């Protein structure tokens, strides 16, 4: 009797044909290099963060500076509050209008030795790191959606005067004289401010990002890459490619590389020289969305997990691409309706200080992603994955003699449960088999079900339906016979 593994990892390919074997759903699951499937990280409390909401409008921006200070930005309609987070409490450091972040865009942060700088669609804001004082950045900087630091200068796009330009500040180094970063006028002196034009096409600059070596300037239908230059030009073009940016906040930096959503709703992965797209398994879902322009992206790097996550607020969906795995969806869960709901994460920051993944939520709360957390600040994380229709390499009927499920559970004292369902054609799944994975001390459990009928193609679905955070689906094996034609 042959045996073979049933895979439930994050390999969602809902843009492909189900009957051809495409996995239709991978919800809230991640995988390790051995093929073991677990839940995505949940949102845990963090000792430095308050347990209550800091802003009734939600949190849209979150940042930790190199000297360890935490800042958050509220999600008001225009003038957004800026909060200093410390020792389990928070303080609003933006009591007057010019102390608030102005604009309707998501905050884009950059950091100098002296300032935390943020752009949100209008005035560029600075927070002095030593005094935690918030004020407008001086020196006539442009109204901007994006700001970056490169080659001892600040750079920003211009949303009002000439939208094909990137303006830059003068040079500032050290902590004594910061005047250069508040000098944006083109005086003709190389060390002062100026601009360069991304003029491959007349489309406006919609995104601006840097990777220390280069500056990526995104237009609506192309990307131009500029490099620092010691001549009076300051920044010179190096590469131009036909990959635009349809979602200005979808850009995710992976070390020296970037991922983003282009003008054709493809997800591009590039180091600036080579370009590839990775969205094909979910392209059908991307094309069907109402809008992708408000999508925002972030990288979750924790333990063996390296995921690139894009949330689409208008459509209420979140997709994650795991390096070494594939695509999945991330969502919250409502115990009231017993159904998935939009993921509550509205801001994310991957700390360069301690490597933690800090998040802000649509409810205005703060937390940290944790592999040992089975909930999102109290809301259950339910994970579910399908295998896709399996035919075992033949159209002959198969007799399922048994399914053996091997799991490893964590230290929780509550009993751990899951469910297994299947279907042999399009349509609803059958009655689920409830699986009891035991309680404390049952670290490794094997459960077997026998005589599960015949099929030509079968799609299996496994659900982690309990609150145990450390339940690992180690292996699912089917023993079967291939019958005659």
HELIX and SHEET records of a PDB file:
HELIX    1   1 UNK A   18  UNK A   20  5                                   3    
HELIX    2   2 UNK A   97  UNK A   99  5                                   3    
HELIX    3   3 UNK A  179  UNK A  182  5                                   4    
HELIX    4   4 UNK A  280  UNK A  282  5                                   3    
HELIX    5   5 UNK A  283  UNK A  288  1                                   6    
SHEET    1   A 4 UNK A   2  UNK A   5  0                                        
SHEET    2   A 4 UNK A 472  UNK A 482 -1                                        
SHEET    3   A 4 UNK A 398  UNK A 408 -1                                        
SHEET    4   A 4 UNK A 444  UNK A 450 -1                                        
SHEET    1   B 4 UNK A   2  UNK A   5  0                                        
SHEET    2   B 4 UNK A 472  UNK A 482 -1                                        
SHEET    3   B 4 UNK A 398  UNK A 408 -1                                        
SHEET    4   B 4 UNK A 454  UNK A 455 -1                                        
SHEET    1   C 5 UNK A  26  UNK A  27  0                                        
SHEET    2   C 5 UNK A 383  UNK A 390 -1                                        
SHEET    3   C 5 UNK A 458  UNK A 464 -1                                        
SHEET    4   C 5 UNK A 417  UNK A 423 -1                                        
SHEET    5   C 5 UNK A 433  UNK A 436 -1                                        
SHEET    1   D 2 UNK A  29  UNK A  31  0                                        
SHEET    2   D 2 UNK A  37  UNK A  39 -1                                        
SHEET    1   E 4 UNK A  42  UNK A  44  0                                        
SHEET    2   E 4 UNK A 366  UNK A 370 -1                                        
SHEET    3   E 4 UNK A 357  UNK A 361 -1                                        
SHEET    4   E 4 UNK A 345  UNK A 350 -1                                        
SHEET    1   F 4 UNK A  59  UNK A  64  0                                        
SHEET    2   F 4 UNK A  70  UNK A  74 -1                                        
SHEET    3   F 4 UNK A  82  UNK A  86 -1                                        
SHEET    4   F 4 UNK A  89  UNK A  92 -1                                        
SHEET    1   G 4 UNK A 108  UNK A 111  0                                        
SHEET    2   G 4 UNK A 115  UNK A 119 -1                                        
SHEET    3   G 4 UNK A 125  UNK A 128 -1                                        
SHEET    4   G 4 UNK A 133  UNK A 136 -1                                        
SHEET    1   H 4 UNK A 147  UNK A 150  0                                        
SHEET    2   H 4 UNK A 153  UNK A 157 -1                                        
SHEET    3   H 4 UNK A 165  UNK A 168 -1                                        
SHEET    4   H 4 UNK A 194  UNK A 197 -1                                        
SHEET    1   I 4 UNK A 205  UNK A 210  0                                        
SHEET    2   I 4 UNK A 214  UNK A 219 -1                                        
SHEET    3   I 4 UNK A 223  UNK A 228 -1                                        
SHEET    4   I 4 UNK A 235  UNK A 241 -1                                        
SHEET    1   J 4 UNK A 252  UNK A 254  0                                        
SHEET    2   J 4 UNK A 257  UNK A 261 -1                                        
SHEET    3   J 4 UNK A 267  UNK A 270 -1                                        
SHEET    4   J 4 UNK A 275  UNK A 277 -1                                        
SHEET    1   K 4 UNK A 296  UNK A 302  0                                        
SHEET    2   K 4 UNK A 305  UNK A 312 -1                                        
SHEET    3   K 4 UNK A 317  UNK A 322 -1                                        
SHEET    4   K 4 UNK A 327  UNK A 329 -1                                        
SHEET    1   L 2 UNK A 332  UNK A 334  0                                        
SHEET    2   L 2 UNK A 339  UNK A 341 -1                                        
SHEET    1   M 2 UNK A 375  UNK A 376  0                                        
SHEET    2   M 2 UNK A 379  UNK A 380 -1                                        
END                                                                             
